Amino acid sequence: MPFAHVNGTDLYYEIHGQGAETIVFSHGLLWSGELFREQVRYFKNRYTCITYDHRGQGKSPDSKTPFDMETLYQDAVSLLLHLKCTPCHFVGLSMGGFIAMRIAARRPDLLKSCILLETSADEEPHKIKYTILNTIVKIFGVKSVTSKVAPIMFGQSFLKDPQKAGLRAEWIGKLEANRKSITRSVDAVIYRRPVFDELKRIQLPVLILVGEEDVATTPEKAERIKSQIPHAKLYRIPAAGHSSTIENPEEVNRRMDEFLRSLSKT
């Protein structure tokens, strides 16, 4: 399995396709690069698609020490430089979006564009609730909070659709497979510093997507990001919550494709 040793840690990554331009995908909390499997499948015939697992998540090893969002930002920058894939299109969902915004604002030389899904530039508004859940996970594991976490990760359309029962069971299984050490990653999200004031520096092309049913980072959070990046394009994804790449991949792919094709015409 390919690992990159960067910023004092090992990050698992995968490369699919051999396109002239590269898309790098940065996943959300509790998941892995597999969160973007439908996007990789869709784009790999035209782009080089790179997914990676954040430290302490997926196939990347646990961190022996605490870390924060700034650490994960440095991990991502170091990985981009290590893989020599810049400038690239960077796609970040939720926690991956926290990283994407930092790169776009601070290291625009590394990017061609930035695509933000289900994310926020503000501090975490649910610190107490998530801290309680995280404490339970530290003691009993992720399975003990599945019933509380699933409605945060997925919209009601996805959770109640009988035709998606198999897909739902698959992803709930992946959620419950998280190691107890995932709590370090949760802390990095809960106690992240806001980057709202940094957004006004972003001059890159930006696409913002948010699930209409997202209760973790609501559509209003996406509108706030748009208010700081006026040239950004913003679309709501119907029948999707906080994991739109799983819940409604067709619409996510369509909006991403439309955006990326528009860049090639300029």
Rosetta silent file (secondary structure, phi, psi, omega in degrees, C-alpha in Angstrom):
SEQUENCE: MPFAHVNGTDLYYEIHGQGAETIVFSHGLLWSGELFREQVRYFKNRYTCITYDHRGQGKSPDSKTPFDMETLYQDAVSLLLHLKCTPCHFVGLSMGGFIAMRIAARRPDLLKSCILLETSADEEPHKIKYTILNTIVKIFGVKSVTSKVAPIMFGQSFLKDPQKAGLRAEWIGKLEANRKSITRSVDAVIYRRPVFDELKRIQLPVLILVGEEDVATTPEKAERIKSQIPHAKLYRIPAAGHSSTIENPEEVNRRMDEFLRSLSKT
SCORE:     score description
SCORE:     0.000 S_00000001
   1 L     0.000  139.148 -178.253    0.000    0.000    0.000 S_00000001
   2 L   -79.633  126.773  174.472    1.352    3.462   -0.827 S_00000001
   3 E  -126.325  144.515  173.758    2.208    5.684    2.128 S_00000001
   4 E  -111.880  127.888  176.630    3.841    9.099    2.126 S_00000001
   5 E   -90.760  105.854 -176.421    5.959   10.062    5.117 S_00000001
   6 E  -138.796  144.032  174.538    5.216   13.770    5.524 S_00000001
   7 L    50.943   36.858  176.163    5.149   16.229    8.424 S_00000001
   8 L    78.915   13.580  179.773    6.188   13.552   10.896 S_00000001
   9 E  -143.612  169.787  175.503    3.460   11.061    9.994 S_00000001
  10 E  -109.150  127.110  179.317    2.556    8.445    7.377 S_00000001
  11 E  -114.827  127.884  174.778   -0.448    9.141    5.149 S_00000001
  12 E   -77.300  138.166  178.444   -2.108    6.473    3.046 S_00000001
  13 E  -145.367  160.039  176.070   -3.004    7.618   -0.457 S_00000001
  14 E  -133.337  144.525  176.911   -4.298    6.262   -3.748 S_00000001
  15 E  -121.916  126.369  179.789   -3.808    7.525   -7.303 S_00000001
  16 E  -126.145  136.096  177.231   -6.339    6.714  -10.018 S_00000001
  17 L    83.970  170.348 -178.840   -6.202    7.756  -13.661 S_00000001
  18 L  -139.739   43.372 -179.578   -3.549    9.573  -15.661 S_00000001
  19 L   -72.004  161.429  179.912   -5.148   12.853  -16.656 S_00000001
  20 L   -67.642  -31.253  178.035   -3.153   15.982  -17.439 S_00000001
  21 L  -109.682  153.118 -174.783   -4.751   17.775  -14.471 S_00000001
  22 E  -114.288  138.121  171.090   -4.984   16.447  -10.928 S_00000001
  23 E  -113.562  125.585  176.841   -7.864   16.438   -8.450 S_00000001
  24 E  -108.827  129.398 -175.742   -6.947   15.830   -4.800 S_00000001
  25 E  -109.344  128.916 -179.131   -9.762   14.750   -2.481 S_00000001
  26 E  -119.765  115.748 -168.218   -9.705   15.448    1.284 S_00000001
  27 L   -81.987  174.177 -179.952  -12.361   13.570    3.268 S_00000001
  28 L   -93.029  170.749  179.978  -14.512   14.383    6.262 S_00000001
  29 L   -59.081  138.281  178.490  -14.331   13.301    9.885 S_00000001
  30 L    80.545    2.040 -177.623  -14.966    9.577   10.602 S_00000001
  31 L  -119.249 -159.520  177.921  -14.362    8.577    6.988 S_00000001
  32 L  -148.872 -174.360  178.411  -11.474    7.941    4.583 S_00000001
  33 H   -59.981  -18.710  179.136  -10.613    8.671    0.979 S_00000001
  34 H   -64.328  -16.464  177.141  -13.269    6.134    0.030 S_00000001
  35 H   -54.463  -24.817 -176.563  -15.823    8.860    0.754 S_00000001
  36 H  -107.423   23.892 -174.522  -15.096   10.021   -2.813 S_00000001
  37 H   -62.054  -34.796  179.739  -15.224    6.673   -4.582 S_00000001
  38 H   -73.223  -30.009  177.284  -18.097    7.754   -6.867 S_00000001
  39 H   -73.975  -40.470  176.815  -16.267   10.966   -7.762 S_00000001
  40 H   -62.288  -43.962  179.637  -13.051    9.068   -8.513 S_00000001
  41 H   -60.371  -37.328 -176.618  -14.978    6.613  -10.665 S_00000001
  42 H   -75.715  -39.883 -170.941  -16.558    9.492  -12.577 S_00000001
  43 H   -99.262  -12.394 -170.655  -13.463   11.650  -13.094 S_00000001
  44 L   -66.855  -17.951  178.031  -10.552    9.192  -13.351 S_00000001
  45 L   -77.802  -14.837 -178.461  -10.865    8.817  -17.120 S_00000001
  46 L  -121.167  -18.261 -177.907  -10.100   12.521  -17.605 S_00000001
  47 L  -130.575  158.931  165.502   -8.127   13.516  -14.502 S_00000001
  48 E   -83.985  119.164 -176.014   -5.508   12.083  -12.201 S_00000001
  49 E  -107.858  124.806  179.728   -7.492   11.534   -8.990 S_00000001
  50 E  -118.561  124.917  171.449   -5.692   11.356   -5.637 S_00000001
  51 E  -114.207  151.766  175.452   -7.383   10.424   -2.378 S_00000001
  52 E  -145.970  157.749  179.054   -5.658   10.265    0.991 S_00000001
  53 L  -103.192  127.642  177.734   -6.542    9.365    4.561 S_00000001
  54 L   -61.390  155.926  177.515   -5.917   11.954    7.271 S_00000001
  55 L   -54.972  134.609  179.254   -3.641   10.972   10.128 S_00000001
  56 L    80.838    4.558 -179.738   -5.479    8.709   12.532 S_00000001
  57 L  -131.798  158.244  178.898   -8.215    7.871   10.031 S_00000001
  58 L    56.648 -130.084 -178.586   -8.792    5.203    7.398 S_00000001
  59 L   -93.259   -1.975  174.908   -5.585    3.309    6.623 S_00000001
  60 L   -76.053  140.574 -176.203   -3.300    6.029    7.955 S_00000001
  61 L   -67.540  160.055  178.033   -1.801    5.068   11.338 S_00000001
  62 L   -64.491  149.092  173.553   -2.893    6.567   14.625 S_00000001
  63 L   -85.363  135.855 -179.213   -1.155    9.658   15.876 S_00000001
  64 L   -81.720  -11.507 -178.858    0.764    9.114   19.095 S_00000001
  65 L  -132.186  159.134  176.641    0.249   12.726   20.141 S_00000001
  66 L   -62.790  154.795  177.486   -2.645   15.210   19.988 S_00000001
  67 L  -146.850  165.766 -179.793   -2.972   17.339   16.877 S_00000001
  68 L  -128.801 -173.905 -176.267   -5.137   20.165   15.602 S_00000001
  69 H   -65.974  -29.599  177.529   -6.513   21.479   12.324 S_00000001
  70 H   -66.652  -34.999  175.444   -3.300   23.381   11.656 S_00000001
  71 H   -62.315  -44.885 -178.962   -1.430   20.070   11.818 S_00000001
  72 H   -66.909  -33.821  174.343   -3.795   18.559    9.263 S_00000001
  73 H   -62.660  -46.278  179.101   -3.349   21.604    7.043 S_00000001
  74 H   -65.387  -36.443  174.723    0.422   21.141    7.172 S_00000001
  75 H   -56.343  -47.587 -176.299   -0.030   17.419    6.460 S_00000001
  76 H   -65.249  -45.862  178.636   -1.961   18.261    3.304 S_00000001
  77 H   -59.935  -45.642 -179.569    0.500   20.868    2.078 S_00000001
  78 H   -62.409  -38.261  179.228    3.405   18.489    2.698 S_00000001
  79 H   -66.384  -43.627  178.786    1.589   15.694    0.837 S_00000001
  80 H   -58.698  -42.375  179.840    0.909   17.894   -2.201 S_00000001
  81 H   -69.525  -39.616  179.606    4.567   18.830   -2.348 S_00000001
  82 H   -62.427  -42.258 -177.469    5.699   15.236   -1.784 S_00000001
  83 H   -83.076   -7.521  178.529    3.518   13.926   -4.625 S_00000001
  84 L    52.315   49.135 -175.706    4.537   16.811   -6.908 S_00000001
  85 L  -112.978   16.098 -177.937    0.948   17.204   -8.061 S_00000001
  86 L   -97.414  153.448   -5.452    0.633   20.974   -7.885 S_00000001
  87 L   -76.424  143.117 -176.283   -1.077   23.072   -8.963 S_00000001
  88 E  -128.392  169.272  169.054   -4.134   20.867   -8.513 S_00000001
  89 E   -88.893  124.409 -175.377   -7.870   21.086   -8.012 S_00000001
  90 E  -111.205  123.642 -178.209   -8.442   20.488   -4.283 S_00000001
  91 E  -112.176  122.550 -179.824  -11.751   19.031   -3.074 S_00000001
  92 E  -129.473  129.409  178.392  -12.531   19.088    0.645 S_00000001
  93 E  -110.707  125.806  178.545  -15.629   17.827    2.434 S_00000001
  94 L    55.806 -109.115  177.377  -16.347   18.995    5.998 S_00000001
  95 H   -58.268  -38.734  175.417  -12.997   18.521    7.788 S_00000001
  96 H   -62.188  -30.790  176.090  -11.399   18.319    4.362 S_00000001
  97 H   -70.111  -36.357  176.089  -13.033   21.651    3.635 S_00000001
  98 H   -58.577  -40.174  179.257  -11.438   23.186    6.727 S_00000001
  99 H   -70.296  -44.801 -177.747   -8.105   22.137    5.229 S_00000001
 100 H   -59.102  -42.974 -179.788   -9.011   23.255    1.699 S_00000001
 101 H   -64.239  -37.704  178.213   -9.897   26.780    2.820 S_00000001
 102 H   -64.480  -43.025  179.328   -6.597   27.118    4.657 S_00000001
 103 H   -65.479  -45.196 -177.770   -4.636   26.043    1.591 S_00000001
 104 H   -61.608  -36.014 -178.066   -6.615   28.308   -0.748 S_00000001
 105 H   -81.266  -35.046 -171.522   -6.068   31.324    1.512 S_00000001
 106 H  -103.974  -30.894 -177.930   -2.447   30.682    2.489 S_00000001
 107 L  -131.462   58.824 -178.901   -0.888   28.655   -0.333 S_00000001
 108 H   -62.335  -18.987  177.829   -2.803   29.542   -3.513 S_00000001
 109 H   -64.012  -18.067 -178.177    0.310   28.684   -5.515 S_00000001
 110 H   -88.705  -10.727 -171.032   -0.487   25.016   -4.885 S_00000001
 111 E  -122.072  150.945  168.635   -4.003   25.100   -6.336 S_00000001
 112 E   -96.865  -35.216  178.353   -5.848   25.622   -9.603 S_00000001
 113 E  -159.656  170.351 -178.400   -9.230   25.676   -7.902 S_00000001
 114 E  -135.375  127.995  178.193  -10.954   24.796   -4.649 S_00000001
 115 E  -118.167  119.945 -175.162  -14.166   22.793   -4.232 S_00000001
 116 E  -111.026  127.641  178.304  -15.806   22.935   -0.805 S_00000001
 117 E  -124.607  133.094  172.001  -18.519   20.517    0.303 S_00000001
 118 L    46.553   59.745 -176.737  -20.473   20.519    3.559 S_00000001
 119 L  -140.012  177.314 -176.668  -18.076   22.759    5.440 S_00000001
 120 L  -147.287  146.073  176.387  -17.823   25.884    7.575 S_00000001
 121 L   -97.231    1.552 -176.500  -15.354   28.718    8.094 S_00000001
 122 L   -99.447  171.079  174.305  -16.590   29.318   11.649 S_00000001
 123 L   -70.558  164.329 -177.115  -15.754   27.723   14.975 S_00000001
 124 L   -70.560  120.476 -178.669  -17.695   24.630   16.004 S_00000001
 125 L   -81.860  -11.661 -175.606  -21.128   25.675   17.378 S_00000001
 126 L  -113.617   39.685 -175.108  -21.862   22.254   18.942 S_00000001
 127 H   -54.484  -48.051 -175.475  -18.763   21.893   21.128 S_00000001
 128 H   -64.963  -47.625 -179.471  -20.582   20.602   24.216 S_00000001
 129 H   -58.928  -47.806 -176.508  -22.725   18.068   22.345 S_00000001
 130 H   -72.292  -30.200  177.168  -19.804   16.685   20.341 S_00000001
 131 H   -66.923  -39.451  177.051  -17.498   16.611   23.360 S_00000001
 132 H   -63.047  -46.617  178.683  -20.000   14.455   25.227 S_00000001
 133 H   -61.202  -40.406 -178.625  -20.294   12.076   22.265 S_00000001
 134 H   -66.307  -35.800  177.204  -16.509   11.956   21.957 S_00000001
 135 H   -64.744  -40.371  177.347  -16.146   11.078   25.629 S_00000001
 136 H   -61.908  -42.729  179.507  -18.566    8.176   25.166 S_00000001
 137 H   -62.315  -40.607  179.522  -16.530    6.958   22.172 S_00000001
 138 H   -57.667  -33.111 -175.810  -13.310    7.076   24.245 S_00000001
 139 H   -91.683  -46.120 -169.660  -14.907    4.694   26.746 S_00000001
 140 H  -113.056  -10.066 -177.784  -17.233    2.489   24.697 S_00000001
 141 L    93.955  168.848 -173.145  -16.246    2.890   21.032 S_00000001
 142 H   -66.922  -34.631 -177.758  -18.038    4.344   18.022 S_00000001
 143 H   -56.778  -27.240 -177.312  -20.840    1.764   17.945 S_00000001
 144 H   -69.788  -14.706 -177.578  -22.168    3.206   21.195 S_00000001
 145 H  -122.402   12.231 -177.205  -23.074    6.498   19.468 S_00000001
 146 H   -54.263  -44.713 -176.957  -24.182    5.323   16.013 S_00000001
 147 H   -63.865  -25.761  178.856  -27.808    6.281   16.589 S_00000001
 148 H   -87.767  -33.655 -174.632  -26.722    9.827   17.500 S_00000001
 149 H   -82.976  -35.959 -176.814  -24.067   10.241   14.803 S_00000001
 150 H   -55.586  -44.700  178.917  -25.943    8.836   11.780 S_00000001
 151 H   -69.992  -13.427  174.077  -28.503   11.719   11.663 S_00000001
 152 H   -83.403  -38.976 -176.605  -25.587   14.162   11.799 S_00000001
 153 H   -80.074  -28.526 -175.045  -23.725   12.479    8.954 S_00000001
 154 L  -128.532  149.899  175.639  -26.705   11.774    6.706 S_00000001
 155 L   -78.107  164.332 -178.667  -29.897   13.549    5.692 S_00000001
 156 H   -65.211  -31.625  178.455  -33.336   12.114    6.388 S_00000001
 157 H   -59.539  -44.380 -179.946  -33.924   11.344    2.709 S_00000001
 158 H   -70.247  -41.559 -176.345  -30.967    8.964    2.720 S_00000001
 159 H   -68.914  -25.564 -174.977  -31.757    7.478    6.121 S_00000001
 160 H  -106.218   -4.770 -176.555  -35.363    6.712    5.214 S_00000001
 161 L   -77.355  112.992 -178.544  -35.049    5.619    1.565 S_00000001
 162 H   -63.724  -26.419  179.849  -35.762    1.852    1.378 S_00000001
 163 H   -72.698  -13.786 -179.946  -33.957    1.648   -1.961 S_00000001
 164 H  -109.140   19.783 -177.819  -30.739    2.762   -0.260 S_00000001
 165 H   -60.136  -43.376 -179.135  -30.905    0.266    2.608 S_00000001
 166 H   -65.363  -45.693  179.262  -27.877   -1.673    1.359 S_00000001
 167 H   -64.026  -40.407  179.607  -25.782    1.431    0.784 S_00000001
 168 H   -62.455  -45.330  179.863  -26.857    2.820    4.155 S_00000001
 169 H   -63.381  -38.241  178.708  -25.845   -0.385    5.944 S_00000001
 170 H   -60.966  -47.048 -175.761  -22.483   -0.367    4.184 S_00000001
 171 H   -77.094  -29.122  172.898  -21.623    3.149    5.291 S_00000001
 172 H   -65.007  -37.729  176.921  -22.948    2.695    8.821 S_00000001
 173 H   -62.196  -40.928  177.760  -20.614   -0.284    8.985 S_00000001
 174 H   -66.270  -37.692  177.992  -17.690    1.884    7.906 S_00000001
 175 H   -60.959  -45.730 -176.541  -18.661    4.453   10.515 S_00000001
 176 H   -73.754  -14.247 -179.487  -18.678    1.834   13.274 S_00000001
 177 L   -80.569   -5.407  178.655  -15.318    0.456   12.137 S_00000001
 178 L   -60.865  140.442  176.834  -13.522    3.576   13.374 S_00000001
 179 L   -74.198  158.567  178.513  -10.911    2.949   16.046 S_00000001
 180 L   -60.089  -26.704 -179.303  -11.277    4.557   19.484 S_00000001
 181 L   -67.925   -6.683  176.297   -8.312    6.738   18.607 S_00000001
 182 H   -59.383  -18.122 -178.285  -10.610    8.612   16.206 S_00000001
 183 H   -61.476  -26.806  176.016  -11.306   10.829   19.219 S_00000001
 184 H   -65.675  -40.323  178.336   -8.089   12.765   18.498 S_00000001
 185 H   -67.072  -39.102  178.167   -9.467   13.681   15.076 S_00000001
 186 H   -61.747  -42.108  178.284  -12.789   14.644   16.621 S_00000001
 187 H   -61.064  -39.227  179.694  -10.985   16.976   19.030 S_00000001
 188 H   -61.127  -34.731  178.875   -9.197   18.621   16.082 S_00000001
 189 H   -77.038  -46.674 -176.452  -12.588   19.393   14.547 S_00000001
 190 H   -59.422  -41.733 -172.241  -14.339   20.460   17.759 S_00000001
 191 L  -105.490   21.864  178.403  -11.620   22.912   18.797 S_00000001
 192 L   -64.425  151.326  175.265  -10.595   24.228   15.373 S_00000001
 193 L   -86.481  144.398  178.561   -9.974   27.940   14.966 S_00000001
 194 L   -68.660  152.433  177.712  -12.261   29.841   12.555 S_00000001
 195 L  -124.579   16.638 -175.780  -10.840   30.962    9.198 S_00000001
 196 H   -54.229  -43.989 -177.065  -13.698   33.217    8.130 S_00000001
 197 H   -68.842  -20.761  179.233  -11.516   36.329    8.061 S_00000001
 198 H   -78.887  -20.766 -171.969   -8.949   34.575    5.873 S_00000001
 199 H   -62.799  -29.748 -177.100  -11.441   33.789    3.121 S_00000001
 200 H   -64.947  -13.145  178.052  -11.363   37.265    1.636 S_00000001
 201 H   -82.947  -12.289 -174.098   -7.823   36.541    0.456 S_00000001
 202 L   -76.437  120.166  178.894   -8.973   33.712   -1.793 S_00000001
 203 L  -111.992   -8.441  179.851   -8.792   34.656   -5.472 S_00000001
 204 L   -66.762  157.496  169.939   -8.862   31.118   -6.909 S_00000001
 205 L   -61.298  133.545 -176.273  -11.973   29.743   -8.621 S_00000001
 206 E  -132.635  134.121  172.583  -14.159   28.264   -5.879 S_00000001
 207 E  -116.536  131.412  178.842  -17.184   25.970   -5.969 S_00000001
 208 E  -117.240  125.060  177.067  -19.278   25.526   -2.810 S_00000001
 209 E  -123.179  139.659  179.007  -21.703   22.606   -2.485 S_00000001
 210 E  -145.563  136.257  176.664  -23.951   21.892    0.484 S_00000001
 211 E   -67.792  135.614  179.689  -26.630   19.302    1.114 S_00000001
 212 L   -60.733  -24.486 -177.353  -30.074   20.823    1.569 S_00000001
 213 L  -105.180   15.807 -177.889  -30.551   18.551    4.613 S_00000001
 214 L   -71.298  119.587  178.568  -27.136   19.144    6.190 S_00000001
 215 L  -103.932  -11.222  179.600  -27.573   19.758    9.936 S_00000001
 216 L   -82.403  -52.102  172.168  -23.844   19.611   10.828 S_00000001
 217 L  -125.618   91.939 -169.942  -22.708   22.461    8.577 S_00000001
 218 L   -64.187  162.284  175.742  -25.976   23.962    7.452 S_00000001
 219 H   -53.335  -29.911  177.497  -26.620   25.735    4.130 S_00000001
 220 H   -62.712  -33.700  176.890  -26.384   28.999    6.054 S_00000001
 221 H   -66.238  -37.937  177.338  -22.726   28.181    6.764 S_00000001
 222 H   -66.024  -38.682  177.879  -22.152   27.758    3.042 S_00000001
 223 H   -63.781  -36.327  177.782  -23.802   31.118    2.408 S_00000001
 224 H   -65.219  -39.859  175.780  -21.401   32.722    4.904 S_00000001
 225 H   -61.372  -44.525  179.577  -18.435   31.322    3.019 S_00000001
 226 H   -61.043  -33.631 -179.213  -19.909   32.678   -0.202 S_00000001
 227 H   -65.459  -25.874  178.671  -20.285   36.105    1.395 S_00000001
 228 H   -92.956  -16.288  179.168  -16.512   36.271    1.868 S_00000001
 229 L  -126.519   75.850 -172.081  -15.708   34.854   -1.591 S_00000001
 230 L   -56.389  -30.633 -178.271  -18.149   36.717   -3.864 S_00000001
 231 L   -79.104   -7.419 -179.635  -16.823   35.154   -7.063 S_00000001
 232 L   -67.771  153.547  173.910  -17.492   31.626   -5.739 S_00000001
 233 E  -103.001  135.702 -176.984  -20.314   29.521   -7.132 S_00000001
 234 E  -126.869  130.668  177.156  -22.717   27.990   -4.625 S_00000001
 235 E  -137.061  144.930  174.303  -25.233   25.200   -5.174 S_00000001
 236 E   -95.628  139.199 -179.704  -27.414   23.179   -2.853 S_00000001
 237 E   -98.527  116.356 -178.095  -27.533   19.410   -3.325 S_00000001
 238 L   -70.793  155.051  176.461  -31.085   18.039   -2.996 S_00000001
 239 L    54.411   39.821 -179.753  -31.878   14.912   -0.976 S_00000001
 240 L  -145.440  148.227  175.844  -28.504   15.069    0.776 S_00000001
 241 L  -109.446 -124.508 -173.685  -27.168   15.848    4.219 S_00000001
 242 L   -85.608   -0.652 -178.601  -23.586   16.061    5.461 S_00000001
 243 L  -132.237   57.927 -172.416  -22.273   13.318    3.141 S_00000001
 244 H   -62.189  -26.526  179.384  -23.557   14.366   -0.264 S_00000001
 245 H   -65.284  -22.770  175.575  -20.839   12.449   -2.145 S_00000001
 246 H   -93.889  -44.840 -170.368  -22.520    9.283   -0.855 S_00000001
 247 H   -73.977  -40.221 -179.930  -26.133   10.410   -0.688 S_00000001
 248 L  -142.115   65.128 -175.736  -26.467   12.108   -4.078 S_00000001
 249 H   -63.503  -30.530 -178.855  -23.238   11.472   -6.017 S_00000001
 250 H   -61.523  -44.132 -179.328  -24.855   12.099   -9.387 S_00000001
 251 H   -72.228  -38.046  176.711  -25.665   15.714   -8.539 S_00000001
 252 H   -61.485  -46.606 -179.788  -22.306   16.286   -6.875 S_00000001
 253 H   -62.646  -40.078 -179.070  -20.516   14.915   -9.938 S_00000001
 254 H   -64.017  -44.724 -179.704  -22.622   17.018  -12.276 S_00000001
 255 H   -67.856  -40.281  177.618  -21.888   20.256  -10.415 S_00000001
 256 H   -64.342  -43.935 -179.128  -18.195   19.458  -10.117 S_00000001
 257 H   -63.057  -44.659  177.841  -17.938   18.538  -13.780 S_00000001
 258 H   -58.824  -43.182 -179.829  -19.738   21.698  -14.845 S_00000001
 259 H   -65.617  -49.178 -177.699  -17.387   23.779  -12.697 S_00000001
 260 H   -65.667  -37.117  177.252  -14.186   22.102  -13.879 S_00000001
 261 H   -66.091  -34.274  179.266  -15.213   22.298  -17.530 S_00000001
 262 H   -65.710  -29.675  179.510  -15.906   26.012  -17.123 S_00000001
 263 H   -70.794  -34.423 -178.525  -12.310   26.502  -15.956 S_00000001
 264 H   -71.630  -14.699 -179.292  -10.910   24.876  -19.085 S_00000001
 265 L   -91.005  -11.061 -176.987  -12.763   27.433  -21.206 S_00000001
 266 L   -93.113    0.000    0.000  -11.196   30.452  -19.505 S_00000001
